[in-house]
Amino acid sequence: PTKILTEIDEARAIALEPRPVLVGPVTFLRLSKLALGAPIHATTLNALDRLIPVYEELLAVLAAKGVAWVQLDEPCLVLDLDSHTREAYRRTFQRLSFCTKRPKLLLTTYFGALDENLDLALRSGFEALHVDLVRAPEQLEAVLTGLESNMLLSVGVVDGRNIWRADLDRAQFLVRRAVQ
């Protein structure tokens, strides 16, 4: 973790409190490729049980460093997932949420709506959830209905790829609705 710890020190040296961003373990594996010569029926998700302890260890190191929040990016949560991948998410969220030494976790999704995976995100056991309301504003009501009182909500309302096309009135409406 040398690189991330150095970056934390650099941020704090200029009076910024960092929130490290990590690609979540399931998205990491879903976007990975198998090595040449891998068994025919192998999938990248087969490595999940070996990868989760690495995340647990890194989260413990970050907690010991005094990091309050870590953003865990899981953009694959907005895809149509098979039962094997959904179960991988459940196992991952359960393991990481029950880590005794970890910062608070912000589960971040983007590039679409959670749809059938909303319950997975809402029941992650993490302290916060971020959803994309630029590409999927229609998911707000379902998110608000299912959001537990102890989970914080973060909403993306400005497209980072083209900030000049942002409908600020619409963005303000969505933020006000989320706050209400």
N, C-alpha and C positions, 0 to 999 in steps of 0.2 A: 504493500500500500504506500510505498514511498512517494510516488507522484502525487497522489491525492492528499497525503498528509502535508507535503511541501506546499501545495496550492492552498490548503487551509491556513497554514502559517502565513503565507503571502497575503491572503485576504485579510486576515486579522491584523497584520502589520499596517494596513491602511484603513483600519477601523471598520472593516466590513465583516459581518457575521455570515459565513458561508452556509449554503445548503447544497451539499454535494448531490449530483444527479448520476444515478446508475441505471444502465439498461437492466430491466428486470430479468431474472433467470429464465423464465419461460420464453419471453421474446428473444433473448440472447440465443437460446437453443433453437428456436423456430427459424431464426435467420441464419443459423450456422449450417455448414455442409459437413457431411461425413467424409472421413479420410478415404482415400483410395484403398480398396481391399477390405472395407468394412463388410460385415456379414450382410447377406441379402435382405433379411427382415429387420435389420437395425434401423433405428431412427435416432435423430439427435436428442430427442426427449429421453432416451435411455440413459443419458448422462446426468439427468436431473438429480438423482439421489447422491451423486458425487459432487454436484455443483452447489447445492443448497448449503452444505456446511461451510463452503468458501464464503458465501454471502453472509452467513451467520457470524463467521469470524471477522469479516470486514466491518459489519455493523457494530460488533463489540469493540473493535479498534476505534471506530469513529465515535462511539459513545464515550470511551475512555479519553478521547481527545476533547471531549466537551461539545461535540456537534449536537445541536438540538434536533434538527430535522434532516432527513434524507429523502430526496425525490426518487421514486422507483418508477421508471418509465416502462409501461407495458402496452405499447400501441397495438400489439397483436390481439388484445382483448376486444377490439372492435371488428374482428374478422368472424366469419362463420367458423366455429370450432367444432371439431369432432369430440366424441366423448373422452377419448384418451387425453387430448389437450386440456379439456375442461377439468378433468381429474388432476392433471399436472398443476393447473392453477390452484385448485383447492388445496392440494398437499403443500404447495409452495407457500401460499398465504397462511395456512395454519402454522407451518413451521416458523416462518418469519415473524408472525404476529405473537407467537409465544416465546420468542427470544427474551431472556430476562435482562440482558444487557444490550440495548440497542437504542438509537435515537428514535424519535417519532417518525412515522413513515407516511409520506404523501404518495398515494398510488395515482399515477398520471396516465391518462389515456388521451389519444388524439387521432385525427384523421377519420373521424366518423363516430357513429352512435354505438353504445354498448349493446343495445337491443337484447338479445337472448342471454348476454353475458352480464347484464346489469346486476343480477343477484350475486354473482361471483364477486364483483367489485364492492358492492355494498356490504357483503359479509366477509370481507377480507380480514377484518380484525385490525386494520390499520387506523391511524388517527385522522386521516384526511383522504379525500378523493378529488381529483381534477378531471373534469369532462370538457369535451370540445363542443361549444355551442356555436361555433362558426359554421362548421360543416353539418352539425346535427342539433340545431336549436330545439327540435321537437322532443328531444329526450329529457328536457329540463323537468317537465311535470312528473315523469316516471321516477327520475332521480330524487326529486323532492319528496315524493310520496314514500319511497322506500328508504330514504336516508335516516339513519338512526341519530338520536339526539346527541350522542357523544362523538359523532364523526363530523369533521369540518368539511366544507365544500368549497372548492376552487373552480371557477368557470373561465374558460377561454372564450373571449368575445371579439377579439381583434385578430385577423389573419396575419400572422407574422411574415407570410410570404408577400403580402401586398397591403401594407398598413394604410395606404392612401385610398383604398376602395372601401374602407370600413364604414359601415352605416352606424354612426355613433348614436343616433337615436335608438336604433334597434339594440345596440350593445347596452345602452343605459337601461332600456326596458328589461332586458334579460337579467342584468345585475340587480335591478330593483326587485324583480320577481323572486330571485334567489334569496335576497336579503329578507324579504317579507316571509 
